[in-house]
Amino acid sequence: MSLKEILNGIVGSVDGAIAAFIMAGDGIPVEQCILESSFELQSLAVEYTAVIKEIRRTVDILKVGELEEVGISTGALSVLIRTVGEDLLAVLILKKNGNSGMGRYQLRLNSDSMARELA
């Protein structure tokens, strides 16, 4: 299954999901699936990727294990970010009332498949 198909499947299976991205650690999008956009979602994903670099650095300093997942909620959106391999991130963007529990599950369930496609 291709990355595009995996992302489409994730977005299609999560109520309220509006986009999913695979992002390189430097913020460059590798693949994306956007259902709807009233925001500049790609820019949002790029900016959050920069934040993840800082969180990873903190996790490394504290020696509490590898970073697996980060969730960010705002007044309008929820953003779920999961590490996929060494320097790649899966980003799922949901409407504020979206099913983030299912989103977290789908990212975790599909992370190995995404990593294999990226290898």
C-alpha positions in Angstrom: 0.0 0.0 0.0 1.4 3.4 -0.9 1.8 6.3 1.6 -1.0 8.2 -0.1 -3.3 5.2 0.3 -2.3 4.9 4.0 -2.9 8.6 4.7 -6.3 8.5 2.8 -7.3 5.5 4.9 -6.4 7.2 8.1 -8.3 10.4 7.2 -11.2 8.4 6.0 -11.5 6.4 9.2 -11.4 9.2 11.7 -14.4 11.4 12.3 -13.5 15.0 12.0 -10.1 14.4 10.3 -9.3 17.0 7.6 -5.7 16.3 6.7 -2.8 14.0 7.2 0.9 14.5 6.3 4.2 12.7 6.4 6.8 15.3 7.3 10.6 15.0 7.2 12.2 16.2 10.4 13.3 19.4 8.6 9.7 20.3 7.8 9.6 19.2 4.2 6.3 17.4 3.4 6.9 13.9 2.0 3.2 13.0 1.3 -0.2 14.5 2.1 -3.9 13.9 2.1 -6.1 17.1 2.5 -9.9 16.7 2.6 -10.8 20.3 3.5 -8.9 23.4 4.4 -10.0 26.6 5.9 -6.4 27.1 7.3 -3.0 26.8 5.6 -2.6 23.2 6.9 0.7 22.5 5.2 2.3 25.6 6.9 0.7 24.5 10.2 2.3 21.1 9.9 5.7 22.6 9.0 5.6 24.9 12.0 4.6 22.1 14.4 7.5 20.0 13.0 9.9 22.7 14.3 8.2 22.5 17.7 8.7 18.7 17.7 12.5 19.2 17.2 12.6 21.1 20.5 10.4 18.5 22.3 12.7 15.7 21.0 15.7 17.6 22.3 14.1 17.9 25.7 13.2 14.2 25.8 16.8 13.3 24.9 18.2 15.5 27.7 15.8 14.0 30.3 16.5 10.5 29.1 12.9 9.4 29.4 12.8 7.2 26.2 12.1 8.0 22.6 9.4 10.5 21.7 6.4 8.6 20.3 3.5 11.0 20.1 2.4 14.6 20.7 -1.1 16.1 20.7 -1.8 19.8 20.4 -5.3 21.3 20.8 -6.3 24.9 19.8 -9.6 26.6 19.7 -10.2 25.4 16.2 -8.1 22.2 15.6 -6.5 19.2 17.2 -3.2 18.1 15.8 -1.7 14.6 16.5 1.9 14.0 15.6 3.5 10.5 15.8 7.1 9.6 15.0 7.6 7.3 12.1 11.1 6.1 11.9 14.2 8.1 12.8 13.5 11.5 11.3 9.9 11.4 10.0 6.6 12.4 11.5 3.0 11.5 10.7 0.7 14.5 11.3 -3.1 14.2 11.6 -5.2 17.3 11.7 -8.8 17.2 13.0 -11.6 19.6 13.6 -11.9 20.6 17.2 -14.7 18.1 17.8 -12.9 15.3 15.8 -12.3 11.9 17.3 -8.7 12.2 18.5 -8.8 8.9 20.3 -9.5 7.1 17.0 -6.9 9.4 15.3 -4.2 8.3 17.8 -5.2 4.7 17.3 -5.0 4.9 13.5 -1.6 6.7 13.6 -0.2 4.0 15.9 -1.8 1.2 13.9 -0.4 2.4 10.6 3.0 3.7 11.8 4.9 0.4 10.9 3.3 0.4 7.4 4.3 4.0 6.9 7.8 3.3 8.0 8.1 0.4 5.6 6.9 2.5 2.7 9.5 5.2 3.6 12.4 2.7 3.9 
